[in-house]
Amino acid sequence: MERAFTPLECLLPAAALRACADGGANRLYHVTEGSQESFLPDYISGDFDSIQPEVKEYYKVKGCELIETMDQDLTDFTKCLQILQKKIEKKGLQIDVIVTLGGLGGRFDQTMASVETLFHAANITPSPVIVIQECSLIYLLQPGKHRLRVDTGLEGSWCGLIPIGNPCESVTTTGLRWNLTNQVLKFGTLVSTSNTYDNSGIVTIETDKPLLWTMAIKR
Amino acid sequence: MERAFTPLECLLPAGNLKFCLLILNQPFNKGHFHCLWSRAALRACADGGANRLYHVTEGSQESFLPDYISGDFDSIQPEVKEYYKVKGCELIETMDQDLTDFTKCLQILQKKIEKKGLQIDVIVTLGGLGGRFDQTMASVETLFHAANITPSPVIVIQECSLIYLLQPGKHRLRVDTGLEGSWCGLIPIGNPCESVTTTGLRWNLTNQVLKFGTLVSTSNTYDNSGIVTIETDKPLLWTMAIKR
């Protein structure tokens, strides 16, 4: 069975639910300066050690749900995802993808924490979860076959396959400039970076272990 | 046998540390740059790293000439390449497509270290952790290869982050230079680690598994001892904050 997905389709407008993980609320507040009222999240969750007091107060007064989550073993991102899935189920929504904005820049440990959350996401939600920041997107491919459409016109030039967390014994691709055929992907042996596309507009990937897909978003 | 290392020693203004500087094609902190450039034994740029060097030294490029620039030269701007060529910098074209510019630059660096008979304590790489996610991962990949290229520790620094790949065994890191920021982490990036034991962290590990999907140590911090010890059965990536 093949999983079909168009990673950049989400950059077309219309979110069904919107949430902030802790300090993500600061980012939202500042990026919507002057019209915060028109950009109210459905909820803000986290241990609230990053959210600025005035930001927290603003959204509270505006009626946004504030959900404090004290579990120290899980990141704010993971906890926010858990809450999101509960709300999706409660509202009976059909969701094609969960889009995460931010998470790939700044602190290296937090970039890695974002990747860790993608590993947990498979047990939290059946929806694909992607992380986008500036010109990069990441998406964790579960073992099996995948078919990615890369013809939205929003794809940048580079892409890659990163065996983060575990070696992959057998990876096969089509649609890339440098394809793989039953190849090992492993840090210290081979990692696919600075790859690109052929002209087919489709990339297929078959992997025996979880494998991180990454791609450029055109500016 | 324990490997002792002080990751941020290279950023201390004084001292006898002998290190080489390698510049990659990503934005980096001007303060770090100047601190490192003046005291480096050898200085190199990997391809587009030369663009970064050229721009960060605007107005006085002449005082900041690298020993060599290597790569497949698909990123270096023509005027930048011409400038350094005219100034007598060695330009080394490396066409191997299976290795990144960073890896190839490191190979050349090690040859020069050996040729000159230099004693080198650490190889410091500036840039490599920001911007394109695939290139950040390529930097990590180079650290895996570095163990077979050079006996010197190789670190990568960009803005507020440092990464350093710990080989299997025992490590003792001094984290009392005063330049350490608050966070640190241990990332089992290429492979699960079956048994990791630490001291000196706020949340230590005892024979614990570190594995993506199970446990990854991020947003960790230090106790007040100024020392972190780590014992690992597999390669494990250490990451830490640099104070602004």
Chai-1 contact restraints between the chains, C-beta under 6 A:
chainA,res_idxA,chainB,res_idxB,connection_type,confidence,min_distance_angstrom,max_distance_angstrom,comment,restraint_id
A,L104,B,F133,contact,1.0,0.0,6.0,A-B,restraint_1
A,F108,B,L129,contact,1.0,0.0,6.0,A-B,restraint_2
A,F108,B,S161,contact,1.0,0.0,6.0,A-B,restraint_3
A,F108,B,I163,contact,1.0,0.0,6.0,A-B,restraint_4
A,F108,B,T239,contact,1.0,0.0,6.0,A-B,restraint_5
A,D109,B,W183,contact,1.0,0.0,6.0,A-B,restraint_6
A,D109,B,G185,contact,1.0,0.0,6.0,A-B,restraint_7
A,D109,B,T218,contact,1.0,0.0,6.0,A-B,restraint_8
A,D109,B,T239,contact,1.0,0.0,6.0,A-B,restraint_9
A,M112,B,I187,contact,1.0,0.0,6.0,A-B,restraint_10
A,M112,B,T218,contact,1.0,0.0,6.0,A-B,restraint_11
A,A113,B,T218,contact,1.0,0.0,6.0,A-B,restraint_12
A,E116,B,F212,contact,1.0,0.0,6.0,A-B,restraint_13
A,E116,B,V216,contact,1.0,0.0,6.0,A-B,restraint_14
A,F119,B,F212,contact,1.0,0.0,6.0,A-B,restraint_15
A,F119,B,G213,contact,1.0,0.0,6.0,A-B,restraint_16
A,S136,B,F133,contact,1.0,0.0,6.0,A-B,restraint_17
A,I138,B,F133,contact,1.0,0.0,6.0,A-B,restraint_18
A,W158,B,D134,contact,1.0,0.0,6.0,A-B,restraint_19
A,G160,B,D134,contact,1.0,0.0,6.0,A-B,restraint_20
A,I162,B,M137,contact,1.0,0.0,6.0,A-B,restraint_21
A,G165,B,F212,contact,1.0,0.0,6.0,A-B,restraint_22
A,F187,B,E141,contact,1.0,0.0,6.0,A-B,restraint_23
A,F187,B,F144,contact,1.0,0.0,6.0,A-B,restraint_24
A,F187,B,G190,contact,1.0,0.0,6.0,A-B,restraint_25
A,G188,B,F144,contact,1.0,0.0,6.0,A-B,restraint_26
A,V191,B,E141,contact,1.0,0.0,6.0,A-B,restraint_27
A,T193,B,D134,contact,1.0,0.0,6.0,A-B,restraint_28
A,T193,B,M137,contact,1.0,0.0,6.0,A-B,restraint_29
A,T193,B,A138,contact,1.0,0.0,6.0,A-B,restraint_30
A,T214,B,F133,contact,1.0,0.0,6.0,A-B,restraint_31
A,T214,B,D134,contact,1.0,0.0,6.0,A-B,restraint_32
